[in-house]
Amino acid sequence: MNHRLIPTSGPQGEDDFQLAARAVAVVRRGWLIPLLGLVLLAAGCTSTSSPAGHGPPGVQGQQGLPAGCTHTVTRSDEAQAALDAAAAGDTVCFSGGDLTDTNMAMTRSGTADAPITLAADGATVHEVQIKADHVVLQGFTVAGGGGVLLEGAGITARNNTVHDTEQGGITCDPCTDSTIESNTMTHVATNGIEITGQRITVHANTISDTVVGRHGGDADGMRFYGSGHRISDNTISDISAEGYRSPPHPDCFQTLDNSKPPTFDVVISGNTCRNVDAQCLIATGDQDANSGAPTGVTSITFTGNMCANNGAQAVNVRRWPNVVVSQNTFAGPNLTRAVLISEGSTGCTVIGNITTGNRPTAEVDGSSRPGSHADNNTPA
């Protein structure tokens, strides 16, 4: 179902994504935009390289187990007893090819100073469910089941590969003070990553080829709900709407307010969205305009991202106030404008963005103009 970006005119035949990369290089050489201070780039996240040993599904097993395994599980029938016996500070290790039908269910909690670590050397399991606090999940391949389901505080999921699931890749709902980093999600159903809660960090993950699940739904990169999240340096690519009787609406980042907690103080920075068939970011408040968010507080700061999606706009904000869109590069082949602010999305700021191909950057409708402004975009 993958398809290539449609080339557009540029110097020496550059396509939109190459133009975007060139534009970002210009920005990084010193085209700094003042104002807003800026904005919370203060998330404190820094870029890291992709995790070692993470190739396509089926090429795992090269990571190695950590030193000091409290217990090593090599057979499916050993797994649950080892999980049930784990205590704070333990490291339970998983290795070998006899775990593919294992459904891991973790309910034992560690502590902030002594988390329980579940570690694998790339060993494949069917599904992981963690309903506990202060647990680390690392080095697993998860395939064929419901993906990775997390619920709790202080949970970390890192260096895992999730593919060909019946549900989403990694879901953290509800979570607080948790981290999802350096994971790879390929051909999972509905969402690569979905987070709900407070202060969740989502950093340096790779998501591609999300598909619609057996029971319908959408096919997105990430969905986010709640407050205090920091989403940085992720790469989302190649999500298609083609080949379905009822096509999905693939977006890299999506939030909405239908029966969801209010979403505010979310920073999305330094991410790459490429060859995804709808928007780079969509925020829609069709139920109550995200009215549960504190008055005057920035709901979403979308800054320093590179968007080369395939929709008519890269950012679509509808009935969703107080969004900041700054210092991004927009290069989608089908853009009619890069940023659309509409239907009462007041108090929004669009500043210092670059849109390639001579297409306008910002369109703000009349109902959204109170408190909103668009400045110093190229082109306007």
N, C-alpha and C positions, 0 to 999 in steps of 0.2 A: 504493500500500500504506500511505500515511500515514494516521494517524487522530488525532483530537484527544484531549487529556486528558479523562477523565470528570469533570465538575464534581462537587464535593462541597459540602456545606453550609458556609457561611462568611458573614461580615458582608457584607450587601448583595450576595449572590450571587457572592462571590469564588470562583474555582476554586483547586485545590490549589497551583498554581504562584504565583498571586497571594498566597495566604496565606504561602507560603514566602518570597517577596520581602519581605512585610511583616515576617515574623519575623526575617529577616536584618537589616532596618533597625533592629529593636529591639536585636539583638546589637551592631550597629555603633555604636549610641548609647551603649554603655558596659557591656553585660552581659559583663564579662570574667571568664573562669574562670581561677583560678590553676592551679597544679600543672603539672608536667612542663616547665615553663619557658617557654613550651611548645615543646616538642617540635620543634626543627628547622625551624620556620617560617623558619628560617634558610636555607632554600634560596637566598635571595638573589634570587629572581625578582620582578619587578614587572610589573604588567599593562600591556599596550600595546594600542593600537587595532588594528582589523583592517587588513590591508594595503590600500593604495589600489589601485583598479582591479580588485578581486576581487569580481565579481558572479557570477551563475549561469554555468555552462559555456557557452561560446560568446560571452561578452561580455568577453573579454579583449583584450589588445593596447593598453591605455592606460597601461602602466607606464613605457615608455621604456627605452632601453638606457643602461647606465652610461657615463660618459666614459672614454675611454682603451681602447677595445676593441683588443686585439692583432690579432684577426682576426674578421671578421663572416661568418657562414654564412647563406646564403639559400636553398640548395638541398640536398635530401637527399643527393645524391651527393658533396657537399663535406664532410659532417659528420665522417665517421670520420677522414679525413686531418687535419682541423683538430684533432681530439681527440688523435690520435697524435703530433702535433707540439707540443702544449702543454708549456710549461715553467713552473717555479715563478715565481709573480708574474704570469703571463699572465691576461688576461681574454678568453675566447672567447665571442663574442656570436652569438645566433641570432635571426633576424627573418624575417617573411614567411609566406605561406600555402603554401609548397611543401615543408614539412617534416613533414607529417602522417603519413607512413609511415616516419619516421626512428626507428630503434632505436639510441639512443646508448649506447655502451660505452666507459667511461672507465677506463683502467688507469694513467694517468700521475699521479704524486703531486706535490703542492706541498710546502711546508715550513710550519712553524708561523708563521714571520714573513712568508712569501710564498706564500700558498695560490694554487692555480689556481681561477679563478672562471669558471663556466659561467653565462652570463646571457642571458635572453630578455626580450622586451617583451610576453610573453603568447603567443608563438608556440607552436603545438601540435605535439607530437611523439608518437610511438606508445608508447615505453617508454624508461626511463633505467636503466642499470646502472652503478654506480660501485664499483669494487674498487680503492681507492687511499686515500692519506692526504692530509689537508689540502686538500680540494676543497670549493668552495662552489657550490651549485646554487640559482639564484634566478630567479623570474619566468617559469617555464615553465607551459604547460598540457600535461598528459599524459593521453592518452585512448585507450582501446581495447585496450591491450596488457597487460603485466604490472605496470604501475604504476612506482614508483620503488624500486629495489633498491640498498641501500647496504651497503658492507662496508669497514671501515677505522677509522682514528683521525682525530680532528679534522675530521670531515665536518660541513658545515652545509647544511641544506635549508630555505630560507625563501621565503615569498611565492610558492609554487607552487600551482596548482590541478590536482587529480587527479580524474578522473571516469570512470565506466563502464569499469572495468578488468576483466580476466579473473582477476586476483589482487588482493592487497591494495593499499591506496593507497600508503603509504610504509612500507617494511620496512628496519630497520637491524639487521643480523644477520651476524656480531657486529660491534659498534661500541664504541669507547671515546672518551670526552671529545668527544662529538658533540652537535649541536643540531638539533632539528626545531622550527621556529617559524613561526607566522603563515601556515600552509598551509591550504588548503581541500580537503577530500575529500568527494565527493558520489557516491552510487550506485556505490561500489567493492565488490569482492567480498571477503568473509570478514572483513577488518579494515581500519579506517581507517588506523591506525598500529600497527605491531608493533615492539618494541625488545627486543634481547638484547645483554647485554654489561655494561659498567661506565660509570657517570657520564655518562649520556645525559640531556640536558635536552629536555623536550617542552613547549613553551610557546605559548599563544595560538593554537592551531589550532582549526579548525571542521570537525566531522565530522557527516554526516547521511546517512540512507537507505542504510546498508550492507546488502548483499544476499548471499545464498548464491551461491557460485561454481558454475560448470558441473559441477564434480566433487564437489559437496557441501561439507561443512564448516559453520561457524557464520557468524553475522553480528554482529560486535561493533564497539564503538568503538575501544578500544585494548587490546592485550595487552602485558604487560611481564614480562621475566625478567632476572635478574642483580642487580647491586648499585649503590648510589650514585645512582640515578636521581632526577630532580626533574621532576615532571609537574604543571604549574600553569596555571591560567587558560585551560583549553581548554573548548570547548562541544561537547557531543555530543547529538544529538537525532534523533527520528523514525526509529527502527529497529524494524521490525515483524516479528513471527513469522507473520503471516497470509499466505495465498496459496501455501503450500508443501505438497506431499504429505507431506514429513517436516519439520515445522517446526523452525527453528533455535532457539537459546536466547540471544537478544540481550542483551548486557550492555554497560554503558559501559566498565568497566575489568575486566580479567580476568587472573589469573595462575594457574598450576598447576605441579605438579612432575613431570609425566610426561616423562621424558627431557630435562628442562630443567636449567640450572644453578641453584644455590640462589639464592633471592631474599631480599634483606635491605637495610636502610638505603635504602628507597624512600619518598619523600615525595610524596603526591598532595594538592594543596592548591588551593583557590580555583576549582575546576572547576564547570561546570554540566552536569547530566545530565537530559534532559527527553524524555518520551514514548518511552522505550526499554522494550521489552516484558518484560524480566526484571529483573536487578539493576543497581544503580549500581556496586557493587564485589563481585566474587566471587573468593575465594582458596581453592583446594582442594589439599590435600596427600595425595591418595588413594594415591599411590605410596609415598612415604616421609616424609610430614609435613614436607616442606622441611627435612629433618634435616641437610642440608649447610650450613645457615646457622650462623654462630657462636653459641654458647650465650649466651643472655641478651641478645642484640642485637635491637633492635626490627626486625621484618621489614618492616612497612608502617605508615606514619603517614598516616592518612586524615583530613584536617583542613580545616575551613572550606569545605567543598563544599556545593552545593545540589543535592539529588537529588529529582526528581519522576518517577521511573521507574514502570512499570506492574506490577511483580512483587509477590509477597507480602511481600518484605522488600527493603530498599535495600542492605544490606550482609550478605553471606553468607560466613562464615568457617568452614571445615570442615577439621579435622585440620591446622590452620595456626596455630602458636603466635605469641605476641608481636606482636600487632597493636594499634595505638592508633587509636581512632575518637573524634575530639574536635571540638566546636564546628561540627558540620555541621547543616544543616536538611534534614529528611526530610518529603516531602509527597506521596508517591505515592498515587494514588487507590485502590489495592487492597491497601495495607499491612495485614498483621495484626500486625506488629511491624516496627520500623525496622531493627534490628540483630540477627542471629542468629549466636551463637557456639556451635559444636557439635563433637562427636566428638573431644575431646582437644585443643582449641585453647586450651591453657593460657597463662597470663601475658598475657592480653589486657586492655586498658583501654578502657572506653566512658564518656566524661565530657563534660559540658557541651553535649550535643546537644539540638536542638529537633525534636519530631515533631508535625506538625499533625494536627488532626482527633481529638484525644483518644485516639490510639492509642499503645500502649506503645512505649517506645524500645528497650529492650534485653531480650533473652532469652538467658541463658547456661545451657547444660545442665550436669548434674552432673559429667560427665567433663571439662569445661573450666574448672571453678571454681578449681582450684588456681592461685594467683598472679593470678587475674583479678579485676577489680572494675568495677562500673558505678555512677557517682556523678553527682549534680547534673544529671541529664538531665530534660527537660521534655516530657511526663510521664516518670515512671520507667519 
